[in-house]
């Protein structure tokens, strides 16, 4: 695995920011919108973006662990 680049770290941070905003948006829509279709779509969007952020972070952590292991 290749070491993490600054661009990838910035992209991961942006994806986490978007995930946080989607989760806040989902909470507001679930609290104040009576239409079920909006609630479902907001939930799918928030869960999907959060899952993407977790996968990207997992790759980052694995890459850092492998780099630390092989540099010893």
PDB file of N, H, CA, C and O in Angstrom:
ATOM      1  N   UNK A   1       0.820  -1.179   0.000  1.00  0.00           N
ATOM      2  CA  UNK A   1       0.000   0.000   0.000  1.00  0.00           C
ATOM      3  C   UNK A   1       0.865   1.244   0.000  1.00  0.00           C
ATOM      4  O   UNK A   1       1.942   1.266   0.597  1.00  0.00           O
ATOM      5  N   UNK A   2       0.398   2.257  -0.659  1.00  0.00           N
ATOM      6  H   UNK A   2      -0.477   2.239  -1.144  1.00  0.00           H
ATOM      7  CA  UNK A   2       1.177   3.476  -0.768  1.00  0.00           C
ATOM      8  C   UNK A   2       0.880   4.394   0.412  1.00  0.00           C
ATOM      9  O   UNK A   2      -0.228   4.378   0.950  1.00  0.00           O
ATOM     10  N   UNK A   3       1.866   5.193   0.817  1.00  0.00           N
ATOM     11  H   UNK A   3       2.766   5.206   0.380  1.00  0.00           H
ATOM     12  CA  UNK A   3       1.617   6.122   1.920  1.00  0.00           C
ATOM     13  C   UNK A   3       0.595   7.174   1.518  1.00  0.00           C
ATOM     14  O   UNK A   3       0.415   7.474   0.338  1.00  0.00           O
ATOM     15  N   UNK A   4      -0.062   7.720   2.517  1.00  0.00           N
ATOM     16  H   UNK A   4       0.084   7.476   3.476  1.00  0.00           H
ATOM     17  CA  UNK A   4      -1.104   8.709   2.280  1.00  0.00           C
ATOM     18  C   UNK A   4      -0.483  10.017   1.788  1.00  0.00           C
ATOM     19  O   UNK A   4       0.549  10.463   2.290  1.00  0.00           O
ATOM     20  N   UNK A   5      -1.123  10.604   0.818  1.00  0.00           N
ATOM     21  H   UNK A   5      -1.961  10.242   0.410  1.00  0.00           H
ATOM     22  CA  UNK A   5      -0.671  11.899   0.332  1.00  0.00           C
ATOM     23  C   UNK A   5      -1.504  12.994   0.981  1.00  0.00           C
ATOM     24  O   UNK A   5      -2.562  12.736   1.554  1.00  0.00           O
ATOM     25  N   UNK A   6      -1.013  14.202   0.880  1.00  0.00           N
ATOM     26  H   UNK A   6      -0.153  14.411   0.414  1.00  0.00           H
ATOM     27  CA  UNK A   6      -1.742  15.334   1.453  1.00  0.00           C
ATOM     28  C   UNK A   6      -3.090  15.504   0.775  1.00  0.00           C
ATOM     29  O   UNK A   6      -4.076  15.847   1.426  1.00  0.00           O
ATOM     30  N   UNK A   7      -3.137  15.263  -0.536  1.00  0.00           N
ATOM     31  H   UNK A   7      -2.335  14.984  -1.065  1.00  0.00           H
ATOM     32  CA  UNK A   7      -4.405  15.405  -1.255  1.00  0.00           C
ATOM     33  C   UNK A   7      -5.442  14.417  -0.741  1.00  0.00           C
ATOM     34  O   UNK A   7      -6.615  14.762  -0.601  1.00  0.00           O
ATOM     35  N   UNK A   8      -5.015  13.190  -0.460  1.00  0.00           N
ATOM     36  H   UNK A   8      -4.062  12.910  -0.574  1.00  0.00           H
ATOM     37  CA  UNK A   8      -5.962  12.195   0.026  1.00  0.00           C
ATOM     38  C   UNK A   8      -6.448  12.546   1.434  1.00  0.00           C
ATOM     39  O   UNK A   8      -7.619  12.347   1.756  1.00  0.00           O
ATOM     40  N   UNK A   9      -5.558  13.061   2.261  1.00  0.00           N
ATOM     41  H   UNK A   9      -4.607  13.222   2.000  1.00  0.00           H
ATOM     42  CA  UNK A   9      -5.966  13.472   3.605  1.00  0.00           C
ATOM     43  C   UNK A   9      -6.958  14.634   3.539  1.00  0.00           C
ATOM     44  O   UNK A   9      -7.928  14.666   4.296  1.00  0.00           O
ATOM     45  N   UNK A  10      -6.719  15.575   2.648  1.00  0.00           N
ATOM     46  H   UNK A  10      -5.931  15.549   2.033  1.00  0.00           H
ATOM     47  CA  UNK A  10      -7.654  16.684   2.493  1.00  0.00           C
ATOM     48  C   UNK A  10      -8.994  16.199   1.971  1.00  0.00           C
ATOM     49  O   UNK A  10     -10.044  16.669   2.409  1.00  0.00           O
ATOM     50  N   UNK A  11      -8.961  15.263   1.039  1.00  0.00           N
ATOM     51  H   UNK A  11      -8.108  14.881   0.683  1.00  0.00           H
ATOM     52  CA  UNK A  11     -10.203  14.713   0.505  1.00  0.00           C
ATOM     53  C   UNK A  11     -10.978  13.974   1.592  1.00  0.00           C
ATOM     54  O   UNK A  11     -12.202  14.085   1.664  1.00  0.00           O
ATOM     55  N   UNK A  12     -10.275  13.221   2.435  1.00  0.00           N
ATOM     56  H   UNK A  12      -9.281  13.130   2.376  1.00  0.00           H
ATOM     57  CA  UNK A  12     -10.935  12.522   3.541  1.00  0.00           C
ATOM     58  C   UNK A  12     -11.563  13.519   4.507  1.00  0.00           C
ATOM     59  O   UNK A  12     -12.679  13.302   4.981  1.00  0.00           O
ATOM     60  N   UNK A  13     -10.864  14.600   4.802  1.00  0.00           N
ATOM     61  H   UNK A  13      -9.958  14.776   4.417  1.00  0.00           H
ATOM     62  CA  UNK A  13     -11.414  15.622   5.693  1.00  0.00           C
ATOM     63  C   UNK A  13     -12.656  16.274   5.094  1.00  0.00           C
ATOM     64  O   UNK A  13     -13.623  16.544   5.806  1.00  0.00           O
ATOM     65  N   UNK A  14     -12.632  16.525   3.789  1.00  0.00           N
ATOM     66  H   UNK A  14     -11.846  16.306   3.210  1.00  0.00           H
ATOM     67  CA  UNK A  14     -13.799  17.119   3.134  1.00  0.00           C
ATOM     68  C   UNK A  14     -14.979  16.160   3.159  1.00  0.00           C
ATOM     69  O   UNK A  14     -16.115  16.574   3.388  1.00  0.00           O
ATOM     70  N   UNK A  15     -14.711  14.870   2.922  1.00  0.00           N
ATOM     71  H   UNK A  15     -13.788  14.534   2.736  1.00  0.00           H
ATOM     72  CA  UNK A  15     -15.795  13.882   2.949  1.00  0.00           C
ATOM     73  C   UNK A  15     -16.398  13.784   4.357  1.00  0.00           C
ATOM     74  O   UNK A  15     -17.614  13.654   4.498  1.00  0.00           O
ATOM     75  N   UNK A  16     -15.558  13.847   5.395  1.00  0.00           N
ATOM     76  H   UNK A  16     -14.570  13.952   5.280  1.00  0.00           H
ATOM     77  CA  UNK A  16     -16.084  13.832   6.767  1.00  0.00           C
ATOM     78  C   UNK A  16     -16.916  15.083   7.047  1.00  0.00           C
ATOM     79  O   UNK A  16     -17.936  15.004   7.733  1.00  0.00           O
ATOM     80  N   UNK A  17     -16.496  16.227   6.528  1.00  0.00           N
ATOM     81  H   UNK A  17     -15.668  16.291   5.971  1.00  0.00           H
ATOM     82  CA  UNK A  17     -17.272  17.453   6.706  1.00  0.00           C
ATOM     83  C   UNK A  17     -18.632  17.340   6.018  1.00  0.00           C
ATOM     84  O   UNK A  17     -19.654  17.722   6.588  1.00  0.00           O
ATOM     85  N   UNK A  18     -18.642  16.818   4.800  1.00  0.00           N
ATOM     86  H   UNK A  18     -17.812  16.508   4.336  1.00  0.00           H
ATOM     87  CA  UNK A  18     -19.900  16.625   4.084  1.00  0.00           C
ATOM     88  C   UNK A  18     -20.777  15.616   4.826  1.00  0.00           C
ATOM     89  O   UNK A  18     -21.993  15.793   4.900  1.00  0.00           O
ATOM     90  N   UNK A  19     -20.174  14.562   5.374  1.00  0.00           N
ATOM     91  H   UNK A  19     -19.187  14.418   5.314  1.00  0.00           H
ATOM     92  CA  UNK A  19     -20.943  13.572   6.134  1.00  0.00           C
ATOM     93  C   UNK A  19     -21.579  14.213   7.359  1.00  0.00           C
ATOM     94  O   UNK A  19     -22.736  13.940   7.677  1.00  0.00           O
ATOM     95  N   UNK A  20     -20.827  15.062   8.041  1.00  0.00           N
ATOM     96  H   UNK A  20     -19.887  15.284   7.783  1.00  0.00           H
ATOM     97  CA  UNK A  20     -21.373  15.752   9.214  1.00  0.00           C
ATOM     98  C   UNK A  20     -22.533  16.659   8.821  1.00  0.00           C
ATOM     99  O   UNK A  20     -23.558  16.691   9.501  1.00  0.00           O
ATOM    100  N   UNK A  21     -22.372  17.390   7.731  1.00  0.00           N
ATOM    101  H   UNK A  21     -21.539  17.364   7.178  1.00  0.00           H
ATOM    102  CA  UNK A  21     -23.457  18.254   7.267  1.00  0.00           C
ATOM    103  C   UNK A  21     -24.685  17.447   6.844  1.00  0.00           C
ATOM    104  O   UNK A  21     -25.817  17.862   7.090  1.00  0.00           O
ATOM    105  N   UNK A  22     -24.462  16.299   6.209  1.00  0.00           N
ATOM    106  H   UNK A  22     -23.543  15.962   6.009  1.00  0.00           H
ATOM    107  CA  UNK A  22     -25.585  15.436   5.825  1.00  0.00           C
ATOM    108  C   UNK A  22     -26.299  14.878   7.045  1.00  0.00           C
ATOM    109  O   UNK A  22     -27.524  14.759   7.046  1.00  0.00           O
ATOM    110  N   UNK A  23     -25.545  14.536   8.083  1.00  0.00           N
ATOM    111  H   UNK A  23     -24.549  14.633   8.082  1.00  0.00           H
ATOM    112  CA  UNK A  23     -26.170  14.034   9.302  1.00  0.00           C
ATOM    113  C   UNK A  23     -26.984  15.125   9.994  1.00  0.00           C
ATOM    114  O   UNK A  23     -28.070  14.856  10.507  1.00  0.00           O
ATOM    115  N   UNK A  24     -26.470  16.344  10.010  1.00  0.00           N
ATOM    116  H   UNK A  24     -25.588  16.562   9.593  1.00  0.00           H
ATOM    117  CA  UNK A  24     -27.242  17.459  10.585  1.00  0.00           C
ATOM    118  C   UNK A  24     -28.498  17.702   9.759  1.00  0.00           C
ATOM    119  O   UNK A  24     -29.581  17.899  10.310  1.00  0.00           O
ATOM    120  N   UNK A  25     -28.352  17.687   8.437  1.00  0.00           N
ATOM    121  H   UNK A  25     -27.472  17.527   7.989  1.00  0.00           H
ATOM    122  CA  UNK A  25     -29.495  17.858   7.547  1.00  0.00           C
ATOM    123  C   UNK A  25     -30.528  16.760   7.767  1.00  0.00           C
ATOM    124  O   UNK A  25     -31.729  17.030   7.798  1.00  0.00           O
ATOM    125  N   UNK A  26     -30.062  15.517   7.921  1.00  0.00           N
ATOM    126  H   UNK A  26     -29.086  15.298   7.896  1.00  0.00           H
ATOM    127  CA  UNK A  26     -30.981  14.410   8.158  1.00  0.00           C
ATOM    128  C   UNK A  26     -31.742  14.620   9.452  1.00  0.00           C
ATOM    129  O   UNK A  26     -32.952  14.398   9.505  1.00  0.00           O
ATOM    130  N   UNK A  27     -31.042  15.047  10.500  1.00  0.00           N
ATOM    131  H   UNK A  27     -30.059  15.226  10.457  1.00  0.00           H
ATOM    132  CA  UNK A  27     -31.716  15.295  11.773  1.00  0.00           C
ATOM    133  C   UNK A  27     -32.781  16.372  11.667  1.00  0.00           C
ATOM    134  O   UNK A  27     -33.863  16.235  12.236  1.00  0.00           O
ATOM    135  N   UNK A  28     -32.482  17.432  10.948  1.00  0.00           N
ATOM    136  H   UNK A  28     -31.602  17.543  10.485  1.00  0.00           H
ATOM    137  CA  UNK A  28     -33.467  18.505  10.775  1.00  0.00           C
ATOM    138  C   UNK A  28     -34.660  18.045   9.946  1.00  0.00           C
ATOM    139  O   UNK A  28     -35.806  18.364  10.262  1.00  0.00           O
ATOM    140  N   UNK A  29     -34.384  17.297   8.887  1.00  0.00           N
ATOM    141  H   UNK A  29     -33.453  17.038   8.630  1.00  0.00           H
ATOM    142  CA  UNK A  29     -35.486  16.808   8.047  1.00  0.00           C
ATOM    143  C   UNK A  29     -36.344  15.815   8.818  1.00  0.00           C
ATOM    144  O   UNK A  29     -37.570  15.852   8.723  1.00  0.00           O
ATOM    145  N   UNK A  30     -35.711  14.930   9.580  1.00  0.00           N
ATOM    146  H   UNK A  30     -34.715  14.901   9.658  1.00  0.00           H
ATOM    147  CA  UNK A  30     -36.499  13.968  10.357  1.00  0.00           C
ATOM    148  C   UNK A  30     -37.343  14.673  11.413  1.00  0.00           C
ATOM    149  O   UNK A  30     -38.444  14.225  11.733  1.00  0.00           O
ATOM    150  N   UNK A  31     -36.834  15.766  11.950  1.00  0.00           N
ATOM    151  H   UNK A  31     -35.940  16.131  11.690  1.00  0.00           H
ATOM    152  CA  UNK A  31     -37.564  16.461  13.012  1.00  0.00           C
ATOM    153  C   UNK A  31     -38.699  17.329  12.473  1.00  0.00           C
ATOM    154  O   UNK A  31     -39.748  17.424  13.111  1.00  0.00           O
ATOM    155  N   UNK A  32     -38.517  17.962  11.317  1.00  0.00           N
ATOM    156  H   UNK A  32     -37.665  17.885  10.799  1.00  0.00           H
ATOM    157  CA  UNK A  32     -39.453  19.004  10.914  1.00  0.00           C
ATOM    158  C   UNK A  32     -40.194  18.775   9.608  1.00  0.00           C
ATOM    159  O   UNK A  32     -41.028  19.602   9.239  1.00  0.00           O
ATOM    160  N   UNK A  33     -39.929  17.692   8.894  1.00  0.00           N
ATOM    161  H   UNK A  33     -39.252  17.020   9.193  1.00  0.00           H
ATOM    162  CA  UNK A  33     -40.602  17.469   7.610  1.00  0.00           C
ATOM    163  C   UNK A  33     -41.631  16.349   7.737  1.00  0.00           C
ATOM    164  O   UNK A  33     -41.305  15.257   8.202  1.00  0.00           O
ATOM    165  N   UNK A  34     -42.852  16.612   7.332  1.00  0.00           N
ATOM    166  H   UNK A  34     -43.116  17.500   6.954  1.00  0.00           H
ATOM    167  CA  UNK A  34     -43.880  15.561   7.434  1.00  0.00           C
ATOM    168  C   UNK A  34     -43.863  14.557   6.274  1.00  0.00           C
ATOM    169  O   UNK A  34     -44.546  13.535   6.344  1.00  0.00           O
ATOM    170  N   UNK A  35     -43.102  14.826   5.216  1.00  0.00           N
ATOM    171  H   UNK A  35     -42.547  15.656   5.159  1.00  0.00           H
ATOM    172  CA  UNK A  35     -43.132  13.966   4.039  1.00  0.00           C
ATOM    173  C   UNK A  35     -42.134  12.824   4.182  1.00  0.00           C
ATOM    174  O   UNK A  35     -40.945  13.055   4.405  1.00  0.00           O
ATOM    175  N   UNK A  36     -42.611  11.613   4.054  1.00  0.00           N
ATOM    176  H   UNK A  36     -43.576  11.425   3.872  1.00  0.00           H
ATOM    177  CA  UNK A  36     -41.796  10.426   4.281  1.00  0.00           C
ATOM    178  C   UNK A  36     -40.702  10.279   3.224  1.00  0.00           C
ATOM    179  O   UNK A  36     -39.601   9.829   3.539  1.00  0.00           O
ATOM    180  N   UNK A  37     -40.988  10.650   1.986  1.00  0.00           N
ATOM    181  H   UNK A  37     -41.882  11.016   1.731  1.00  0.00           H
ATOM    182  CA  UNK A  37     -39.994  10.466   0.928  1.00  0.00           C
ATOM    183  C   UNK A  37     -38.755  11.319   1.190  1.00  0.00           C
ATOM    184  O   UNK A  37     -37.638  10.890   0.903  1.00  0.00           O
ATOM    185  N   UNK A  38     -38.943  12.511   1.727  1.00  0.00           N
ATOM    186  H   UNK A  38     -39.851  12.859   1.960  1.00  0.00           H
ATOM    187  CA  UNK A  38     -37.792  13.345   2.061  1.00  0.00           C
ATOM    188  C   UNK A  38     -36.999  12.745   3.216  1.00  0.00           C
ATOM    189  O   UNK A  38     -35.769  12.809   3.233  1.00  0.00           O
ATOM    190  N   UNK A  39     -37.705  12.164   4.177  1.00  0.00           N
ATOM    191  H   UNK A  39     -38.704  12.113   4.163  1.00  0.00           H
ATOM    192  CA  UNK A  39     -37.026  11.536   5.317  1.00  0.00           C
ATOM    193  C   UNK A  39     -36.190  10.349   4.860  1.00  0.00           C
ATOM    194  O   UNK A  39     -35.058  10.171   5.309  1.00  0.00           O
ATOM    195  N   UNK A  40     -36.747   9.543   3.972  1.00  0.00           N
ATOM    196  H   UNK A  40     -37.666   9.688   3.608  1.00  0.00           H
ATOM    197  CA  UNK A  40     -36.025   8.361   3.487  1.00  0.00           C
ATOM    198  C   UNK A  40     -34.807   8.774   2.674  1.00  0.00           C
ATOM    199  O   UNK A  40     -33.721   8.226   2.861  1.00  0.00           O
ATOM    200  N   UNK A  41     -34.979   9.740   1.769  1.00  0.00           N
ATOM    201  H   UNK A  41     -35.862  10.185   1.617  1.00  0.00           H
ATOM    202  CA  UNK A  41     -33.852  10.146   0.927  1.00  0.00           C
ATOM    203  C   UNK A  41     -32.752  10.816   1.749  1.00  0.00           C
ATOM    204  O   UNK A  41     -31.570  10.611   1.474  1.00  0.00           O
ATOM    205  N   UNK A  42     -33.121  11.613   2.751  1.00  0.00           N
ATOM    206  H   UNK A  42     -34.081  11.780   2.974  1.00  0.00           H
ATOM    207  CA  UNK A  42     -32.109  12.240   3.608  1.00  0.00           C
ATOM    208  C   UNK A  42     -31.362  11.194   4.420  1.00  0.00           C
ATOM    209  O   UNK A  42     -30.155  11.314   4.632  1.00  0.00           O
ATOM    210  N   UNK A  43     -32.071  10.174   4.874  1.00  0.00           N
ATOM    211  H   UNK A  43     -33.051  10.076   4.702  1.00  0.00           H
ATOM    212  CA  UNK A  43     -31.424   9.110   5.640  1.00  0.00           C
ATOM    213  C   UNK A  43     -30.452   8.317   4.768  1.00  0.00           C
ATOM    214  O   UNK A  43     -29.330   8.034   5.188  1.00  0.00           O
ATOM    215  N   UNK A  44     -30.878   7.959   3.556  1.00  0.00           N
ATOM    216  H   UNK A  44     -31.789   8.189   3.214  1.00  0.00           H
ATOM    217  CA  UNK A  44     -29.985   7.226   2.652  1.00  0.00           C
ATOM    218  C   UNK A  44     -28.752   8.048   2.295  1.00  0.00           C
ATOM    219  O   UNK A  44     -27.642   7.517   2.249  1.00  0.00           O
ATOM    220  N   UNK A  45     -28.942   9.333   2.043  1.00  0.00           N
ATOM    221  H   UNK A  45     -29.843   9.764   2.081  1.00  0.00           H
ATOM    222  CA  UNK A  45     -27.808  10.192   1.711  1.00  0.00           C
ATOM    223  C   UNK A  45     -26.831  10.281   2.879  1.00  0.00           C
ATOM    224  O   UNK A  45     -25.622  10.149   2.686  1.00  0.00           O
ATOM    225  N   UNK A  46     -27.342  10.503   4.080  1.00  0.00           N
ATOM    226  H   UNK A  46     -28.324  10.610   4.236  1.00  0.00           H
ATOM    227  CA  UNK A  46     -26.469  10.641   5.245  1.00  0.00           C
ATOM    228  C   UNK A  46     -25.731   9.337   5.544  1.00  0.00           C
ATOM    229  O   UNK A  46     -24.538   9.354   5.846  1.00  0.00           O
ATOM    230  N   UNK A  47     -26.426   8.226   5.461  1.00  0.00           N
ATOM    231  H   UNK A  47     -27.396   8.212   5.215  1.00  0.00           H
ATOM    232  CA  UNK A  47     -25.793   6.935   5.741  1.00  0.00           C
ATOM    233  C   UNK A  47     -24.746   6.611   4.672  1.00  0.00           C
ATOM    234  O   UNK A  47     -23.667   6.114   4.991  1.00  0.00           O
ATOM    235  N   UNK A  48     -25.059   6.889   3.422  1.00  0.00           N
ATOM    236  H   UNK A  48     -25.936   7.293   3.163  1.00  0.00           H
ATOM    237  CA  UNK A  48     -24.114   6.601   2.346  1.00  0.00           C
ATOM    238  C   UNK A  48     -22.842   7.424   2.434  1.00  0.00           C
ATOM    239  O   UNK A  48     -21.744   6.895   2.260  1.00  0.00           O
ATOM    240  N   UNK A  49     -22.980   8.711   2.702  1.00  0.00           N
ATOM    241  H   UNK A  49     -23.872   9.142   2.842  1.00  0.00           H
ATOM    242  CA  UNK A  49     -21.801   9.570   2.792  1.00  0.00           C
ATOM    243  C   UNK A  49     -20.984   9.221   4.029  1.00  0.00           C
ATOM    244  O   UNK A  49     -19.754   9.236   3.980  1.00  0.00           O
ATOM    245  N   UNK A  50     -21.645   8.909   5.132  1.00  0.00           N
ATOM    246  H   UNK A  50     -22.644   8.897   5.173  1.00  0.00           H
ATOM    247  CA  UNK A  50     -20.917   8.522   6.341  1.00  0.00           C
ATOM    248  C   UNK A  50     -20.177   7.211   6.134  1.00  0.00           C
ATOM    249  O   UNK A  50     -19.053   7.049   6.608  1.00  0.00           O
ATOM    250  N   UNK A  51     -20.799   6.276   5.430  1.00  0.00           N
ATOM    251  H   UNK A  51     -21.712   6.407   5.045  1.00  0.00           H
ATOM    252  CA  UNK A  51     -20.136   5.008   5.121  1.00  0.00           C
ATOM    253  C   UNK A  51     -18.907   5.238   4.246  1.00  0.00           C
ATOM    254  O   UNK A  51     -17.867   4.615   4.462  1.00  0.00           O
ATOM    255  N   UNK A  52     -19.019   6.119   3.268  1.00  0.00           N
ATOM    256  H   UNK A  52     -19.864   6.624   3.093  1.00  0.00           H
ATOM    257  CA  UNK A  52     -17.876   6.461   2.428  1.00  0.00           C
ATOM    258  C   UNK A  52     -16.745   7.064   3.254  1.00  0.00           C
ATOM    259  O   UNK A  52     -15.580   6.716   3.061  1.00  0.00           O
ATOM    260  N   UNK A  53     -17.081   7.957   4.162  1.00  0.00           N
ATOM    261  H   UNK A  53     -18.028   8.239   4.319  1.00  0.00           H
ATOM    262  CA  UNK A  53     -16.056   8.579   5.006  1.00  0.00           C
ATOM    263  C   UNK A  53     -15.378   7.540   5.900  1.00  0.00           C
ATOM    264  O   UNK A  53     -14.165   7.596   6.104  1.00  0.00           O
ATOM    265  N   UNK A  54     -16.146   6.603   6.428  1.00  0.00           N
ATOM    266  H   UNK A  54     -17.131   6.558   6.263  1.00  0.00           H
ATOM    267  CA  UNK A  54     -15.553   5.572   7.282  1.00  0.00           C
ATOM    268  C   UNK A  54     -14.625   4.670   6.481  1.00  0.00           C
ATOM    269  O   UNK A  54     -13.560   4.295   6.971  1.00  0.00           O
ATOM    270  N   UNK A  55     -15.009   4.315   5.261  1.00  0.00           N
ATOM    271  H   UNK A  55     -15.874   4.619   4.863  1.00  0.00           H
ATOM    272  CA  UNK A  55     -14.157   3.463   4.420  1.00  0.00           C
ATOM    273  C   UNK A  55     -12.869   4.194   4.062  1.00  0.00           C
ATOM    274  O   UNK A  55     -11.789   3.604   4.080  1.00  0.00           O
ATOM    275  N   UNK A  56     -12.982   5.474   3.739  1.00  0.00           N
ATOM    276  H   UNK A  56     -13.859   5.954   3.724  1.00  0.00           H
ATOM    277  CA  UNK A  56     -11.781   6.244   3.406  1.00  0.00           C
ATOM    278  C   UNK A  56     -10.859   6.372   4.612  1.00  0.00           C
ATOM    279  O   UNK A  56      -9.638   6.310   4.464  1.00  0.00           O
ATOM    280  N   UNK A  57     -11.422   6.548   5.791  1.00  0.00           N
ATOM    281  H   UNK A  57     -12.413   6.598   5.910  1.00  0.00           H
ATOM    282  CA  UNK A  57     -10.618   6.662   7.007  1.00  0.00           C
ATOM    283  C   UNK A  57      -9.965   5.324   7.337  1.00  0.00           C
ATOM    284  O   UNK A  57      -8.812   5.282   7.766  1.00  0.00           O
ATOM    285  N   UNK A  58     -10.696   4.239   7.140  1.00  0.00           N
ATOM    286  H   UNK A  58     -11.633   4.273   6.792  1.00  0.00           H
ATOM    287  CA  UNK A  58     -10.143   2.911   7.409  1.00  0.00           C
ATOM    288  C   UNK A  58      -8.923   2.649   6.533  1.00  0.00           C
ATOM    289  O   UNK A  58      -7.919   2.113   7.002  1.00  0.00           O
ATOM    290  N   UNK A  59      -9.014   3.030   5.254  1.00  0.00           N
ATOM    291  H   UNK A  59      -9.829   3.465   4.873  1.00  0.00           H
ATOM    292  CA  UNK A  59      -7.872   2.882   4.353  1.00  0.00           C
ATOM    293  C   UNK A  59      -6.703   3.723   4.833  1.00  0.00           C
ATOM    294  O   UNK A  59      -5.554   3.286   4.770  1.00  0.00           O
ATOM    295  N   UNK A  60      -6.987   4.917   5.309  1.00  0.00           N
ATOM    296  H   UNK A  60      -7.920   5.271   5.360  1.00  0.00           H
ATOM    297  CA  UNK A  60      -5.933   5.808   5.790  1.00  0.00           C
ATOM    298  C   UNK A  60      -5.232   5.210   7.002  1.00  0.00           C
ATOM    299  O   UNK A  60      -4.005   5.246   7.097  1.00  0.00           O
ATOM    300  N   UNK A  61      -6.007   4.664   7.920  1.00  0.00           N
ATOM    301  H   UNK A  61      -7.003   4.634   7.842  1.00  0.00           H
ATOM    302  CA  UNK A  61      -5.423   4.076   9.133  1.00  0.00           C
ATOM    303  C   UNK A  61      -4.608   2.842   8.775  1.00  0.00           C
ATOM    304  O   UNK A  61      -3.515   2.653   9.309  1.00  0.00           O
ATOM    305  N   UNK A  62      -5.123   1.988   7.872  1.00  0.00           N
ATOM    306  H   UNK A  62      -6.011   2.141   7.438  1.00  0.00           H
ATOM    307  CA  UNK A  62      -4.373   0.804   7.445  1.00  0.00           C
ATOM    308  C   UNK A  62      -3.061   1.206   6.792  1.00  0.00           C
ATOM    309  O   UNK A  62      -2.018   0.606   7.051  1.00  0.00           O
ATOM    310  N   UNK A  63      -3.119   2.222   5.944  1.00  0.00           N
ATOM    311  H   UNK A  63      -3.967   2.709   5.733  1.00  0.00           H
ATOM    312  CA  UNK A  63      -1.919   2.669   5.249  1.00  0.00           C
ATOM    313  C   UNK A  63      -0.880   3.196   6.236  1.00  0.00           C
ATOM    314  O   UNK A  63       0.310   2.916   6.089  1.00  0.00           O
ATOM    315  N   UNK A  64      -1.315   3.951   7.233  1.00  0.00           N
ATOM    316  H   UNK A  64      -2.282   4.178   7.352  1.00  0.00           H
ATOM    317  CA  UNK A  64      -0.383   4.478   8.229  1.00  0.00           C
ATOM    318  C   UNK A  64       0.218   3.347   9.057  1.00  0.00           C
ATOM    319  O   UNK A  64       1.407   3.382   9.374  1.00  0.00           O
ATOM    320  N   UNK A  65      -0.582   2.349   9.409  1.00  0.00           N
ATOM    321  H   UNK A  65      -1.548   2.321   9.151  1.00  0.00           H
ATOM    322  CA  UNK A  65      -0.072   1.216  10.182  1.00  0.00           C
ATOM    323  C   UNK A  65       0.955   0.433   9.374  1.00  0.00           C
ATOM    324  O   UNK A  65       2.008   0.057   9.890  1.00  0.00           O
ATOM    325  N   UNK A  66       0.642   0.190   8.100  1.00  0.00           N
ATOM    326  H   UNK A  66      -0.213   0.496   7.681  1.00  0.00           H
ATOM    327  CA  UNK A  66       1.577  -0.554   7.262  1.00  0.00           C
ATOM    328  C   UNK A  66       2.862   0.236   7.049  1.00  0.00           C
ATOM    329  O   UNK A  66       3.951  -0.339   7.061  1.00  0.00           O
ATOM    330  N   UNK A  67       2.749   1.531   6.856  1.00  0.00           N
ATOM    331  H   UNK A  67       1.865   1.998   6.845  1.00  0.00           H
ATOM    332  CA  UNK A  67       3.946   2.353   6.668  1.00  0.00           C
ATOM    333  C   UNK A  67       4.804   2.334   7.933  1.00  0.00           C
ATOM    334  O   UNK A  67       6.030   2.264   7.847  1.00  0.00           O
ATOM    335  N   UNK A  68       4.173   2.395   9.099  1.00  0.00           N
ATOM    336  H   UNK A  68       3.177   2.452   9.169  1.00  0.00           H
ATOM    337  CA  UNK A  68       4.926   2.355  10.350  1.00  0.00           C
ATOM    338  C   UNK A  68       5.565   0.981  10.544  1.00  0.00           C
ATOM    339  O   UNK A  68       6.687   0.879  11.040  1.00  0.00           O
ATOM    340  N   UNK A  69       4.854  -0.068  10.154  1.00  0.00           N
ATOM    341  H   UNK A  69       3.943   0.015   9.751  1.00  0.00           H
ATOM    342  CA  UNK A  69       5.376  -1.426  10.317  1.00  0.00           C
ATOM    343  C   UNK A  69       6.595  -1.653   9.431  1.00  0.00           C
ATOM    344  O   UNK A  69       7.597  -2.210   9.878  1.00  0.00           O
ATOM    345  N   UNK A  70       6.508  -1.220   8.171  1.00  0.00           N
ATOM    346  H   UNK A  70       5.693  -0.768   7.808  1.00  0.00           H
ATOM    347  CA  UNK A  70       7.598  -1.481   7.236  1.00  0.00           C
ATOM    348  C   UNK A  70       8.769  -0.514   7.395  1.00  0.00           C
ATOM    349  O   UNK A  70       9.862  -0.786   6.898  1.00  0.00           O
ATOM    350  N   UNK A  71       8.561   0.589   8.068  1.00  0.00           N
ATOM    351  H   UNK A  71       7.673   0.809   8.472  1.00  0.00           H
ATOM    352  CA  UNK A  71       9.663   1.536   8.238  1.00  0.00           C
ATOM    353  C   UNK A  71      10.572   1.155   9.400  1.00  0.00           C
ATOM    354  O   UNK A  71      11.656   1.720   9.551  1.00  0.00           O
ATOM    355  N   UNK A  72      10.142   0.205  10.220  1.00  0.00           N
ATOM    356  H   UNK A  72       9.262  -0.254  10.098  1.00  0.00           H
ATOM    357  CA  UNK A  72      10.956  -0.212  11.381  1.00  0.00           C
ATOM    358  C   UNK A  72      12.145  -1.021  10.936  1.00  0.00           C
ATOM    359  O   UNK A  72      12.940  -1.457  11.768  1.00  0.00           O
TER     360      UNK A  72
END
